[in-house]
Amino acid sequence: MSTENILFIAFAIAAMIGGRFLINAIKKSQNKEADYKDMAQAFGWTYVRDTTSKRSAIFDIFSDPDDDWTLTIVFINSGPNGSNSIRRVDWTTPQGALAEGEAVLGAPLPEKTVDVLASGSKFAKTATKAALKGTMYALGKTKFTLAFDETTAGDPGGIVMSTPGQEKEMDSLRQNKALAAFREDRPDIDVPLMIRDENGLTLRRPNITSDRYELKAIVGLGKELRADLQQPVHIEPI
């Protein structure tokens, strides 16, 4: 068999396999869309799939016709073989907006990390802060210029990073009992970061899920945190 025939057969097989993958991917996406429509109907939400982005992106958007929040499952395909794809879940409300800047509440720090920040060498402290900033940026797509609020290092309510002057904007959320209960049942990667900026309050879950009860739990947590922003703040000593 000639080299040309071998190449032709190889390309034909590759095209056939690629076609099957494409068909399966489309079918899976259609099934997921049907599941989301069913979920929205069950919970009394509205649902729309937005694929109008110029990039290869899908935004599955849920909302409550009687409320101001939206829940968006984000998938943005980028890079070869989707190696740099963005997958996350965002719950957002315009309430809690800051006049300027950004404040972010993340998971409580492990005890060893707190010890390093309290009594480690200057180099260890600097490296740890840089790692925390990089982690927060990677998980939440937050501003990379945020500063770590060292007073929250040992706080069981979580660590805060913010633009200068916005350090206290997460005080009420750090004390939220619903957030504490949510964290008890889940690994850190499944707990959203809380973000406040000029657009309002966002809960950003970096680990994507399509489980309807987990999505409903995120909505419930967002509403609890939103309500807490309206309450007087009393901070317990760390």
ChimeraX attribute file (.defattr): number of C-alpha atoms within 10 A of each C-alpha:
attribute: neighborCount
match mode: 1-to-1
recipient: residues
	/A:1	5
	/A:2	7
	/A:3	8
	/A:4	9
	/A:5	10
	/A:6	11
	/A:7	11
	/A:8	12
	/A:9	12
	/A:10	12
	/A:11	12
	/A:12	12
	/A:13	12
	/A:14	12
	/A:15	12
	/A:16	12
	/A:17	12
	/A:18	12
	/A:19	12
	/A:20	12
	/A:21	12
	/A:22	12
	/A:23	12
	/A:24	12
	/A:25	12
	/A:26	12
	/A:27	12
	/A:28	12
	/A:29	13
	/A:30	12
	/A:31	12
	/A:32	14
	/A:33	16
	/A:34	11
	/A:35	15
	/A:36	22
	/A:37	18
	/A:38	15
	/A:39	20
	/A:40	18
	/A:41	12
	/A:42	10
	/A:43	11
	/A:44	13
	/A:45	18
	/A:46	16
	/A:47	21
	/A:48	15
	/A:49	15
	/A:50	13
	/A:51	12
	/A:52	10
	/A:53	10
	/A:54	6
	/A:55	10
	/A:56	12
	/A:57	17
	/A:58	19
	/A:59	18
	/A:60	20
	/A:61	21
	/A:62	22
	/A:63	20
	/A:64	15
	/A:65	11
	/A:66	8
	/A:67	10
	/A:68	11
	/A:69	21
	/A:70	20
	/A:71	25
	/A:72	23
	/A:73	20
	/A:74	20
	/A:75	17
	/A:76	16
	/A:77	17
	/A:78	14
	/A:79	8
	/A:80	8
	/A:81	8
	/A:82	10
	/A:83	9
	/A:84	11
	/A:85	16
	/A:86	15
	/A:87	16
	/A:88	19
	/A:89	24
	/A:90	21
	/A:91	25
	/A:92	25
	/A:93	20
	/A:94	17
	/A:95	18
	/A:96	21
	/A:97	17
	/A:98	17
	/A:99	11
	/A:100	13
	/A:101	16
	/A:102	25
	/A:103	26
	/A:104	28
	/A:105	25
	/A:106	22
	/A:107	21
	/A:108	19
	/A:109	18
	/A:110	11
	/A:111	10
	/A:112	9
	/A:113	17
	/A:114	19
	/A:115	14
	/A:116	15
	/A:117	19
	/A:118	13
	/A:119	10
	/A:120	14
	/A:121	11
	/A:122	11
	/A:123	9
	/A:124	14
	/A:125	18
	/A:126	14
	/A:127	13
	/A:128	17
	/A:129	17
	/A:130	14
	/A:131	12
	/A:132	18
	/A:133	19
	/A:134	15
	/A:135	14
	/A:136	22
	/A:137	15
	/A:138	13
	/A:139	17
	/A:140	22
	/A:141	12
	/A:142	21
	/A:143	18
	/A:144	14
	/A:145	13
	/A:146	19
	/A:147	18
	/A:148	20
	/A:149	16
	/A:150	16
	/A:151	11
	/A:152	21
	/A:153	22
	/A:154	19
	/A:155	19
	/A:156	15
	/A:157	25
	/A:158	21
	/A:159	22
	/A:160	30
	/A:161	27
	/A:162	26
	/A:163	19
	/A:164	14
	/A:165	11
	/A:166	21
	/A:167	21
	/A:168	12
	/A:169	21
	/A:170	23
	/A:171	18
	/A:172	18
	/A:173	22
	/A:174	24
	/A:175	20
	/A:176	16
	/A:177	14
	/A:178	16
	/A:179	18
	/A:180	15
	/A:181	11
	/A:182	16
	/A:183	17
	/A:184	10
	/A:185	10
	/A:186	10
	/A:187	10
	/A:188	16
	/A:189	13
	/A:190	17
	/A:191	21
	/A:192	28
	/A:193	22
	/A:194	24
	/A:195	26
	/A:196	26
	/A:197	22
	/A:198	14
	/A:199	17
	/A:200	17
	/A:201	25
	/A:202	27
	/A:203	25
	/A:204	24
	/A:205	23
	/A:206	22
	/A:207	15
	/A:208	18
	/A:209	15
	/A:210	12
	/A:211	12
	/A:212	16
	/A:213	11
	/A:214	12
	/A:215	20
	/A:216	14
	/A:217	13
	/A:218	22
	/A:219	20
	/A:220	13
	/A:221	20
	/A:222	24
	/A:223	17
	/A:224	16
	/A:225	23
	/A:226	21
	/A:227	13
	/A:228	18
	/A:229	18
	/A:230	11
	/A:231	9
	/A:232	8
	/A:233	14
	/A:234	9
	/A:235	10
	/A:236	7
	/A:237	5
	/A:238	10
